[in-house]
Amino acid sequence: MARRTENDLPKAKITATSLNKALLIFQYSGKHKWKFWVGLIFLLLTGATALAFPKLMGMLIDCVRERDSAQANNIALVLIGILFLQSIFSFFRLSLFVNFTENTLANIRLALYTNLIKLPMSFFSQKRVGELNSRISSDITQIQDTLTTTIAEFLRQFILIAGGITLLAIISIKLTLIMLSVVPLVAVAAVIFGRFIRKYSKKVQDTVAESHVIVEETLQGISNVKSFANEWYEISRYRFKIAEIVKIAITGGLYRGYFASFIIFCLFGAIVAVVWLGVTLSISGEMSVGQLISFVLYSTFVGASFGGVAELYAQIQKAIGATERVFELLDESPEAIHDHRPETSVRIRGEVNFSNVAFSYPSRDEVKVLRDISFTADFGQKIALVGPSGAGKSTIASLLLRFYDIDSGSIMIDGKNITEYDLTQLRANMSIVPQDVILFGGTIRENIAYGKPDASDAEIFEAARQANALQFINEFPEKFDTLVGERGLKLSGGQRQRVAIARALLKDPAILILDEATSSLDSESEKLVQEALEILMRGRTSLIIAHRLSTIRKADKILVIDRGIITEQGTHQHLIEIENGLYRNLSTLQFTDS
């Protein structure tokens, strides 16, 4: 199981850099930014009305001493009015912050998904889908909670602390100084707590992400799990990871418990001491009972706010860490892919030329996968690639699709360097039918139409007919509206292949790539698929990667690749006559075994 490195983990405290990165969220608010600032105004009004409440309560209590019922009635009406205003301010504060947050996060989600789906294959070869999915879901949720409530609550508590201390000083500077004597201890404790909670909350998040990877991989490969009877192994692997999450979370919870105990003892112990001293001052006549009540309420406000600020500060730290990870994905450089479908399409002829191409995968650049690959495919030709597993056949197809850029040499299409083509237009002229076809979880109709999203029903029907798929589709009660299931598991391998061929036919590519398209099929399915492929290859330049040599005998040119270089090339008849040739040996082995 791959673990995050130290560089991937957020810093233990809020730095200027991380704070600036967190503030980049506001770039995604667009026209909704004003809602945040208006929400802050209502937040200030909420805090101001809250601070007026203890003062008026004290004045109401003093009406007992003055025996002024009229004054008491007036103060009670004012208190009710303040409570009414506070409820209105709170409503607008919450609704504006929620509105701002949801619209901002919608923009971030779209930007994140857009950037993620446009990232190059080199990025996905080093990342796990489960981890990326967890980052998008859990980190966005963390940001959502913070923008909706945590920031507003943190600012409200700060207002209560600042305003409360000021009003406390006005009532009694002596008692205020006693109350503030514990503030430095709380501040130091908040910093220490922040570091520990940041450390353990990130560990929990990362371990949860790793557990999601296990679930994702297990469910994607459920057929393998069951065929090997390894349910017990996957359960134990997941149990171990869950136990690790529990252990880390409990440790983090202990630190929160220590801090909460410290807050309770120091702050509320100080409140008890202040109330006791206030009572003695009230007895001596230095302050009224009403002032004492106001002071106690303000002290409670300030103490509770201090206790809440540390927890809110930790929540903000977690959100900044989540924001950093979101922007790590947003900062990844995407491919030059269009966000929208191009208005005009460029049709290429399909003449391909590889000249002295060398390539190594970015994740293992010390290993040369291809070395000095040169060949030409003229318009309409069928070029077959054969050779041992790992020789570099599929890599050639990936380079033609520009999933990766080559290290040296050149790839030309219609006499133009492949890097000079618009990437969207280039891939729009190509189609691939892989060995392991993965369909989307919708209907057969939707999967075929993926080759041309605006295709008519007649076009979809004709593509299915040419792909030899119409018969099995019509056998389903729902026909084209049949759900294929997750990854197309409700269909057989041959049925999935024919849906993929229909999809490719609908796309009408100039260059066709067949990557072991029939190697895993039974004889009957292979015959149907092969007939459909013959129709698909008409009038197109075709690159055929094959293990079954019987399927490429009619190819115009066969390239034999071994250890990244082309060792033999020619027609089937030419290659079969080469004494001790690799193609001849492979052919002999296959037909002897069969």
N, C-alpha and C positions, 0 to 999 in steps of 0.2 A: 504494500500500500504506500503510495507516494505521500510524503509529508511536506507541509509548507516549510520553507526555509525561514531563517530569522528575518531576512529582508522583506519577506511577504507579510510579516506581522506588523501591526501598527506600533508606533512609538508609545512609550509608557506614559507620556503626558501630552497635553495639547501644545503643539509648537506653532510658530507663526506660519510655517509652510502648510501644516495640516489644516490650520484654521482658514488660510486663504483658499485651500482646495475645497474645503467644506462650503465656503461662501460662493463657490462657482455654481452651486445649486440654483442660486437666484438668477443665473443666466437662462435657466430653463423655465422661468416663470412667465416670460413673455408679457402679454397684456394684463396678466393677473397679479403683477407685482404690487399694484396699488392696494390690493386687498390685504396684503401683509402689513403695510404701513398703517392703513386705517384700523386694522385689527390691533396694532400696537397702541393706537390712541384709545380704543375701547379698553385695552388692557390697563393703561394708566388710569382711566376713569374708574375701572373696577377696583384698582388698588387704593385710589383716593377715597372712594366711598367706604371701603373696608376700614381704612384708618380713621374715618370720622366716627365709626360705630362705637369704639371704646370710650371716646371723649364724651359723646352724647349719653352713653350709659352712666358714666360717672356723674354727669350733670343731672340725670334723672334721679339717681340715688340721693344726691344732695337736696332734692326737693323735699325729702322727708324731713331733713333738719329745718328747712325754711318753711315747711308746711304750706307750700305754694302749689295747690292742685292745678291751677290754670297753667302755670309754667310746666308742670309735669305733663299735662295734656298736650301742650304745644310740642314739647320735646318728643313725646311718644309718636305724635303725628309726623314729625320730622324723621324719626327713626324708621317709621313705616315707609315714608317717601324714599329714604335712602336705600332701604331694602328693595323697594320696587325698582329704583334706578339701577341698583347693582344687578338685579336679575336681567334687566334689559341690556345693560352693558355686557354682561356675561354671555347672553345669547348671541349678540352680534360679534363678540370676540371669538367665540367658538365657531360660529358659522363661517365667519370670514377666514379664519385660519384653516378650517377644513376645506373650504372652497379653494383657497390658495394652494394648499398642500396637494390635494387630489389632482388639480390641473397641472401643477409643476411636476408631480411624480408621473403623470401620464406622459408628459413630454420627455422625462428622463427615461422611462421605460421604452418609449418608442425609439429614442436616440440610442439607447443601449442595445436594444434588439437589432436595430438597423446597422449599427456599427459591428455588432457581433456576427451577424449573418454575412457581412461583407469582408470579414477578416480572411486572410489567406489560409490555405490548407496547412502551411507550416505552423500556424498558431494552434489549430485543432489537433495536430499530430502530437502536441506536447501538453494538451489539456484534456481533462475528462469531462464528459457531458454532465455527469451527475454533480460535479463540483461547480461547474458554470451555472447550472440550473439552481443550485442552492444559493450561490452568490446573488443571483438575480432576485430570487424570491425572498430569502431571509434578510439580505442587506437592504433591499428596498423597503421591506416592512419595518426594519429598524429606523430608517430615515423617516418613514411615514409617521410612526409614533412620535418621534422627536419633533418634527415640524408641526404636527397637529396639537400636541399637548405639552411636551417637555419644555421646549423653549419658552412658551407662553407662561407656563407655571414657574419656571426658573426666574423669569423677569418679574413675575408677580411677587414671588417670595423676596426677591431683591428689593422691590419697592416697599414691601412691608417691613423689611429689616431697616432700610435707610429711613423711611418715614417714621417707623416705630421708635427707633433710637432717638430721633430728633424730638419727638413728642414726649418721650420718656425724660429727656434732659430738661425740657420745659417744666415738667411736673416736679422732678426732684433730681438734681444733678448727683447728689450723694448716692441715692439708690441706683441711678443709671450706671455710675462707675463700678458699683459692686456687680451689677448685672453683666457688664462688659468684661469683667475680669476673666471670664472663661473663654472669650472669643479667640485669643491666640491659640489656646489648646485645641479648640474646635477646628481652626484653620489648618493647623499642622496635621490633625487627624484626617481632615478632608483630603489633603494632598496625598498622605500615605494610603488612605483608603482608595483614592482615585487610581493610584498606581496598581494596587493589588487587584481591584475590580476590573481594570482594563486588561490586565494580564490574563486573568482567569476567564473573563467573559469571552475574550478572543480565542482562548484555547477551546472553550466549549463550542463556539461557533465553527471553528475549523474542524473540530472532531465530529460535530454534527454533519458538516459538509462531507466528511469522509464516510460517514455512515450512509449518507444519501447516495454516494458513489456505489457502495456495496449493493444497495437496493436497486439502483438503476441498472447496474451490470447484471445482477442476478435475474431481474425481470426481463431484460433484453435477451439474455441467454438462457431462458427458462428451459428450453428443450435440451440444452446441454446438461443443465443441473439435474433434470429428471432422468435423462438417459444414462448418466453416470451414477445415479442414486446418491447424489451428494447434497441432498437437502440438509442432512445433519451437519455437513461441513459449513454450508452457507449460514445456517442458524447459529453455529458456534462462532463463526467469524463476526456475524452481526452482534451476537451477545457480547463478545469481547469488546467491540467498539462501543456499544451502549454502556457497558460497565465502565469504560474509560470516561465516557461523557458524565456519568453519574459521579464518579470519583472527583473529577475536576470541578464539576458544578457544586458538589458538597463542600469542597475546600474553599471555593469562592464564597459560598453561603456562610461558612464559618467566619470569614473575614468581615462580611456584612453584619453578622451577629455580634462580633466583637465591637464593631463601630457603633452599632445601635445601642449596645449596653453602655458604651462610653458616653454617648449622647444623652441617654436617659439619666445617668448618674450625674453628669456635670451640669447639663442645662437645667433639668428639672430640680436638681438639688439646689442650684443657684436660685431658682424661682421660689422655692420654699424659704430660703434664707432671706430673699428680698421681701416676701410677704410678711415674714416675721418682723423684719426691721421696719417695714411700712406700718405695721400695726402699732409698734412702739412709738413711731413718729406721730401717728394719728392720735394715739392716747395722750401724747404730750402736746397736741394742738398744732404741730408743725404742718400738718396736711389734713384735709377733710376726708371723710369716709368715701365720698364720691371720687376724689382724686386717687385714693388708694385703690378703689375698684378699677378705675381707668388704668392706673399703673400696672395692676395685676393682669388686666386684659392685654395691654400693650406688651407686657413681658411675655405673656403666653404666645402672642402673635410672633414676637421676635424669636423666642425659643423654638417654637414649632417651625418657623421659617428656616432657622439655622439648621435644625435637624433634617429638614427636607432638602435644603440646598445641596448638601453633600451627595445625597442619592441622585438628585437631578443632574448634578455635575457629572457623576459617573455615567448616567444615561446619555448625556451629551457626548462624553468621551467615546462611548460605544458607537454612537451615531456618526461621529467623525471618522472612526475606524472603518465603519461600513461605507461611508462616503468615499474614503480613500480607495477602497477596493473597487467600488463602482467606477470611479474615475480612472483606475488602472485599466479597466476594460475599455472605457471611452477613449483613453489615450493611445490604445493600440492602433497602429496604422492600418486602415482598411485597404482593400483593393479598390481600383478605380471603377467601381460598379455603380450603375445608375440606380437612384432611388425609385424612379418611375420607368415604366416601359417606354423605350425610345419611340418617338413619333414616326420616324422613318427607319426602315430596315435596309441593311447593306447585304447584298447577296454575293458570296464569294464563289469562285469556280471550284476550288478544292484541289489545286496542285500543291503538293507538299514536298519540301526539300529539307532534310536534316544534313547539316554540314559540320563535321568534326565536333559533334556535340559531346560535352563532358558534364557530368552532374554528380553532386553529392547532396544528400538530404541535410537540411540545416541542423537537425538534431544530432547528426553523426557525420560531420563534414570530413572526418578523417578517412571515411570509407568511400571510395569512388564507385558509385553504382553503375554509371555509364562512362565509357572512355572512347573517344574518337568514333562516335556513331555517325555514319553518313549513308543516306539512301534517298531515293526520289520516288514519289508516288504521283503519277500523272492522273489527270481527270478521269474518273470512272474506274480506275484500277482497284483490284483487290490485292492488298499487301498483307501477307500473313507473317506473324512473329511467333517463332517457336523456340524452344530451348528449355533447359532445366529450371526448376523453381528457383526464384531469387536471381535469375540472370539479368533482369532489368526490363522485361517486356512491358509490364504494367506501368513502369516508370516512364517509358516512352509515351504512352497514352496520356499520362498525367502532365507531361511537359507540353504535349500538343494542345491540351486544354488550358495551359498556363496556370495549372495549380501551383507550380513552382517555376522559378526562373533558372535558366541554365548557368553553369559556371563559366563555360567558354564555348566557342563555336557559334552557330546560328541556326535558327529554324525559320524557314521562309514558307509563306503560303501565297500562291499566285504571284511569286516574285517579290513579295513585300515581307519585310521582317515581322515576325509575329508580335514583337513588342510595339510596333507602330499601329497596330489595330486597336480600336476601342474594345475593351475587354468584354463588355456586354454584347457588342455586335459579333465579336469573334466566337464566343461560346454559343450565341444564338444560331450560328451556322454549323454547330456540331451536336452530335447526340451519341450517348453511350448506352449500350445494353450490357450490363455486368453479369457476372456469374451468379452472384447472390443479389437478386432484385429485392429492394426494400420499397414497399408501397406505403403510401400514407393511409391513415386509418379511416378514410372516408369510403365513398362508393367506387365501383368500377368506373362509372362515368367520370367522376372527378379525377381519378388516377390517370385515365387516358387523356383527358382534357388538360392535364398538367403540361403536356407538350405544346398546347396552344390554348391558353385559358379562355379565349373568346370564340372557340370553335362551335359550330352549330351541331345539332344532334345528328344531322345527316353526315357531317364530316367525321364525327366520332364513330358512327355506325360503319362507315366505309373503312376507317382505319382498323376497327375491330375485325371486319370481314377479311381484309388483306392480311391481317396478322393471325388468321386461323383461330380467332378467339370467339367468333360469333356463336359457334355451336355450344360451347360450355357456358357462355353467358346466358343464352336463352334457356338453358336447363335450370337456372336458378329462378325461383318464383318472382323475385324482384328484378330479375334481368340486370340492366345497366345500373339500377339503384341498389344492387346488392352491396352490403357493407363488407369490406375485405378484412376487417379486423386489424389489430395492432401489427404494423409492419407487413400486413398482407398475409397473416398466418392462416386465414380461413381458406386460402387458395393453395393449390398444389404448386410445386416448383415450376412445372411446365406451364400452368395457367398464369403464374406471376410473370414468367418470361414472355408470354404472348401479350399480356397487358403492357409490359415494358416495350415490346416491339410496336404495338399499336400506338403507344405514346410517342415513340420515335418517328413513326410514319406520319403522325399528325404534325409533328414539328417540322418535317420535311428538311432535314439537314443536308448540307453540302458534303460534310465529312462525317462518316459513321465509324464509331469505335465499338467493336465487339470483343468484350473481355471474358473469355471462357464461357461464352453465352450458352453452350449446350453441354458442358463437361459434366454437370451433375444430374442430367436427366436420364430417364429410362428410354428405351429404344423407340417406343411409340410417341412419347412426348418429344423426343429429339427429332423425329421425322417431321412432326407438325411444325416445330419451331424452326427447323432448317428450311422448310418450304417458305415459311413466313420471312425468314432472313434473306432468302434469295430475292423475294419481292422487294424487301427493304433496301437491299444493296444496289438495285438497278439505278443506273444513272448517277451514282454517288461514288466518291473516293472512300474506300473502306479499309480500315486497319483492323485486322483480325488476329486476336491473341488466342492461341489454341494449344491445348495439350493433345486433343484427339486429332491426329494427323489426317484421319479419313475425311474430316470436314473441310480441309483446305487443299485438297488435291487439285482443284480447279482454279486456285489462286493465280493471279498473273505473276506474282513474285513472292517467294518465300525467303524470309530473312531468318537465319539461324543465329541466335544470340547466346553467348556463353561468357559468363564473368564480365559482363558489361561491354563486350565488343561483338561485332558481327563477324562470325567465323566462316559462314557460308551464305551464299544467296543465289537464287535462280528459281526455275520452275520445279515442280515435284519430280518430273522425269529427269531433269538435269541433276538434282541433288541426290536422287536415289542411286545414281550411277557412280557417285564419288566413293572410291574405295576407302574404307575406314572413316568415312565422314560421320559427323555427329547426327545429322538428319537421318542418314541411312541406318545407323545403329538404333536411334529412337524408333524409327519406323519398323525395323525388324523386331524389336522388343514388343511393341504394341500389337503387331499382327500375329506374333508368335503366341503372346498371352491370350489373344482373343480366339 
